[in-house]
């Protein structure tokens, strides 16, 4: 495809309804990053929790929240997705608002923080699964990559700016107010989804309503593991994400501990490189149009795995700080290209009647893997030291490109249906 196709892809209009969905995503993403690390800060500064309790708080939100979310995939599959998304937003708002309310009443406890963390984590998984299905129904297939690239650029913008603004807000008003602001962002997100308007068709069901039996609970994993394209992509994404996240606390211990970096230097090392996510997500549709989606996904996925070993060589001083920023910039730029391509590839190849269950199973597996690998790498670091543990994760990450799907399996064409429309009445033609 030529330059005109690249230009059109970059400026493609996806319609008013997608605009509301995008706005809802943006406001909740910024709210989440504004409250970045607010829960650990509340546990430490307000409840005087120790290191073990703070670690428990982080692990419980991921692991228990993932377990709670397992039955939500089958439950939402044949329901309209926008009401599910609004419900999950309201659940997150209500759960988070209990923190400032109980704080003002002098009754906030550590157990309450754990319960809220679990509820929010489970609702996050359900919302993500429902939003993927809603996006597939709302946006024509040829526009999915552009839509996912816009979500990805918004995510990295929030990651880059949110903690900086949130850190200043926490310094002025305290971490409890940051949690309240995050809660309000979910309420605004619900309002944005409600404003999409139009009629969302009820998903068609072949056969009787599914019951929450073991077979139905496992249907998402069955769809992933029996699909020749989704299976390798699933293992690649889950392992790469788990290895990256497992090294994050170890790098914090290394940089803030023995290497003596100041907290502001540590924060800068991970926020400034997020501009790479903006660059990568903007390049993804252009590169895919020019070189082919599958080829660009393979190359960016392979390059994404090459950066992690570099973090094991960080040293004190300016040179060490520049090294971390350079590694993070390269890693995040590759992720910015890869993520919208992989998200589109996954949606394209997931049957329409299994999207919610498949995305839910994917998110549950990802969060559970992060929790398990983070715990294992914490034990490894206790025995060998954080630098060797980081290096081990880096070496293992070099093998993950072998799990990427080598062949471009064709995506199934949607079957004609009176309940499915290529575009909603008020969406603009590309």
N, C-alpha and C positions, 0 to 999 in steps of 0.2 A: 504494500500500500504506500502511496506517496505522501508528500508533505501536507496536502490538503486534508487527507484523512487524519493525520496527526493533529492538525489544527482543529478540525471538527470534533475529535474525541476530547480535546482539552476543554472546549467551550460548550460541550453538549448540554442542552437544557433537559432536565429530567422532570419538570413539572412542579406545580404548586404542592401537590400531595407529598412528593418526595422531599420538597423543601421543608415541610413541617416535620417530617420524620428526621431529617438531618438536624434541624434546630433542636428537636427534643433530645437527640443523641448528644449534641454539643453541650447543652446546658447541664445534663447529668454528668458528662465526662469532666467538665470544668469543676462541677461541685465535688466530684469524687477526689480530684487532685488537689482542690483547695484544702480538703480535710486529710491530705496525705499524712500518715503516721499520727493522726490525732488520737486514735485509740491507745496506742502504746504510750503517748504523752500523758493522756488522762490516767492510765494505769500507774505510771511512774510519779507524776506530779500531784495528782489528786488522791489516789488510793495507796500510794507508796508501795507499789508492787515491786518484787525483785525480778531478776533476769529470767528465772525459771517460769514465773507467772506470765511475763511478757511473751516469752516463747510459746507458752501454752495458748495464750490468747490468739496469736497469729496462726498456729497450727490448727486449733479447733475451728476457726472460721473457715479454713480451707477444707479440712478433712470431713468434719461433721456436716458442714454446709453442703458438701458434695453428696454425702450419703442421703441427706434429707431431700435433695433435689432429684434423686433417681426416679421416683414415681411421677414426677411432674411432667416428664416428656410424654409418656402415654396419655396422661390426663389432658394435655393441651393440644395433642395432635389434630383432633377433629373438631376443635373449637375455633372460633374466629380469633385471630392472633392479636388484633389491636386491643380488645377488651382484656386479654390476658396480660399484655404489656402494661396497660393502665393499672390493672390490679397489682402487678408486681411493683410498680412505681409507688402506689399508695401503701403497700406493705412495707417497702423500704422507708418511706417517709414516716410512717407510724412507729416503726421499730427504732429508727434513729432519734426521733423526737422524745422517746422515753429517757434518753440520756440527759439532755439539759433539764427536762422536767424533774427527774429524780435528783439531779444535782442541786437544783434550786430548793428542793424539799429536804436536802441533806440525807437522802436515802440511797444514793448511788453506790453500788457494790461491784466487786470484780465479777461475780457470777452474772450480774446484769449485762456487763460488757461482753462476756462470752456468749450469752444468749443472743444479744443483738447482732454480734458478729456472725453467728451461725445463720440467723434468719436472713440477714442481708446477703450473705454469700449464696444461700439457696435461691433467694429471689433474683440475684444477679444471673445465675445459671439459667433459670426459667425465662427471664427477660431476654437474654442473649439468644436462646433457642427460638423463642417466639418472634424476635425481631428479624432473625435470618429468614424464617418462613414468610414473614410479612413483606420483607424486601423482595423476595423471589416472586411473590404474587403481585407486588405493586409496580415493579420496574421491568420493562421488556428485557429479554435474555441478553440482547446485544449491548445493553446499557449497564449490566451488572458490574462489570469491571470499573467503569467510570464511577458508579455509585460507591463501590467498596473503596476505591482510591480516595474519594472525598471523606469517607468515614475515617480512613487511616490517617489522612493529613490532619483532620480535626483531633484525632486521638493524640498525635504527637505534639500538636500545638498546645493541647491541654496539659500534656506531660511536661512540656517545657516551661509554660507560664504558671500553671496552677500551683505547684509547690512554692514558687517564689512569692506569689501573692498570698498564698495560704500561710506561709511562714511568717510574713509580716503581720497578717491578721491574727495569727496565734500569739505573736509577741505582744500585740496590743490588747486583744480581747480574751485570749486563752483558748485552749483546744476544745472546750465544750461548745463555744460559739461556732467554731469551725464545723463541728458535727451538726449543729442546727442549720448552718448554711447549706451543708450537703443534703440534709433532709429536705429543705425547701427546693433544692435543685431537682429532686425527684418529683416533687409536686408540679413544678413547672414542666418537667418532661411529660408527665401525664396529661397536662393541659395541651401541650403541643401535639401529642398523639391523638387526643380527642379532636383537635382542630383539623386533622387530615380530612375528615368528612368523607362523603361518598358512601357507597354501600360495599362492605367487604363480604364477598360470597362465603357461605359456609362450606368448608372443605368437604368434598365428596367422600363417602365411606363405602367400601365394598364389604358387605356383610354386617353382622350385628356389632354394636358398640363394644370396643375392647375392654376386657376386665383387667384389673391390676394384678395379673398373675405373673409368675416368674418369666414365662415366655414373652409377655408384653413388656415387662420391665427391661428385658434384655434385647428387645427388637432393634434398638438403636445400635448396639454393639454388633448384632448379627448383620445389620446392613453394612456397617463399616468393614467388618472382618471378612465378609464374603465377596466384597467388591474389589476387583483387581486393581482399580486406581485409588480408591479411598484407603485401602488397607495400608500400603506403604506410606502414603502421605500422612496418615494418622500416627503411625509409629514415629515417623520423622519429626512431626510437629510436637508431639507430646514429649519426646526425649530431648529435643533441642530446647524447648521452653523450660523443661525441668532442670536441665543442666545449667542454663543461664541463671535461673532464679535461685538454684542451690548455691551458686557462688556469690550471690549478692550480699548476704550477711557476713560471709567470710572475708570479702573484700572490705567491708565496713570495719571489721575487727582489725584487719591488716593496716588499712590506711589511717584510721583514727587511733589505733593503738601503737604498735611498734614503729610505724613510719612517721607518726607525729603530725599528720595533716590536720589542719583546723577544720571544724565542721563546715564553715562556709566554702572551703576549698573542696571538700568532699561533695557538697551539694552541687557546686559549679561543675565538677567533673562529670556529673550525670545529667545535668539539665541542659547545658549548652549544646552537647552533642545531639540533643533531640531534634535540632534543625536538620539533621540527616534524615529523620523520618519524613519531614516535609519534602525534602528534595526527592527522596526515593518514591514516595507516594505520588508526587507530581510526575515523575518520570515513568512510572509503571505503565499507564495506558499508551504512552508514546512508544516506549520500547517494545511493548507487546504488539502494537500495530506494525512496527517496522520489522521485528525479527521473529514474531510468533509468540503466542502466550506460553506454550509449553516450554519452549527453549529458554525464554527469559526466566520462567519459574525455576527451571532446573539450575541455571547458572546462578541466579541470585540466592537460591536455596543452598547451593554448594558454597558460595562465597560467604554466606552468613555463618557457616560453621568454622571458618578459618580464623576468626578474630579472637575467640575466647582464650586460646593459649597465651596470647600476648599479655593478659592481665597478671599472669604469674611472675612477670619480670618487672613489675612496678618497683621503683626505688624512691627514697625520700627526695624532697626538694622539687624544684620547678620541672626538671626533666621527667620525674616520675608522674607529676600531674599532667604534663603534656602527653606522655605515653598513654595514660588512662583515657584521656579525652580523645586521642587519635583512634585508639582501639574501639571505644564506644561509638565514635562518629562513623567509622567503617561498618561496625556491626549494625547500628540502627539504620544506616542508609540502605544496607542490603535487606533488612527487615521491612523497611518502608516499601521497597520494590516487591518483595516476595509476598507479604501478607495479603494485599488486595488480590493478587493473582491466585494465591492458594484458596482464599475465601470464595472467589468466583468459581474456581475449578471444583471446589467441594460442593457448592450449591448446584452447579450445572449437572453434576453426576449423582446427586441425591434424588431419589424418586420423590415426587411431590407429596405423596401420602406418608412419607417417613422423615420429612425435613426436621420437624420439631424433636422427634425422638433421637434422630442422628446427631443433631447439634447439641442436644442435652447430654447425650452419652459422651460426646467429644469433650464438652466442657467439664463434666464430672471427672473424666479420666485425666484431663489436663491438670485440674486442681489437685486431685489425689496424688498424681505423680510428682507435682511440685512439693507437696507436703512430705511425701516419702523421701524424695531425693534430698530435700533440705535437711531432714532429720539425719539421713545417712551421711551426708557430707559434713554435718556438724560433728558427728562421731568421728569421722575420718580426720577432720581438722584437729580434734582433741588428741588424737594419737600421733599424727604426722606434722601438724602445724597448718595454718591456713594457706600458705603459699603452695605447698605440695598438693593439698586438696584442690586448690584452684587449677593447678597444672594438670591434675588427673582428670578433672572435668573437661578441660580444654582438649586433652588428647582424645578422650572419648568422643567429643563433639566432632572431631575430624572424620570419624567413621559414619556419622549420620547421613551425609549425602548419598550413601549407598542405599538408603531406604526410600529415596525419592522415586516416584513412578517414572520409569524410563520411557514408556510408550504413551502416546497421547490417545487414551481410550476415548472414544466418541461419547459425548453426552447424549442421553436419551432425549428425544424430542417430546415436548408435552403433548399428550393426547388431546384432541379437540373435545371441548366440554362447554356446555351452556353456562356453567358457573365460572369459567375462567376467561379472563379478558387479557389481551396483550397489554393494554394500557387503560387506565381509568379515564372517564370522560373529560376530566379537566386537566389531564397531563398534556404537556406540550410535545409535539412531534419533534424528534431529533432531526 
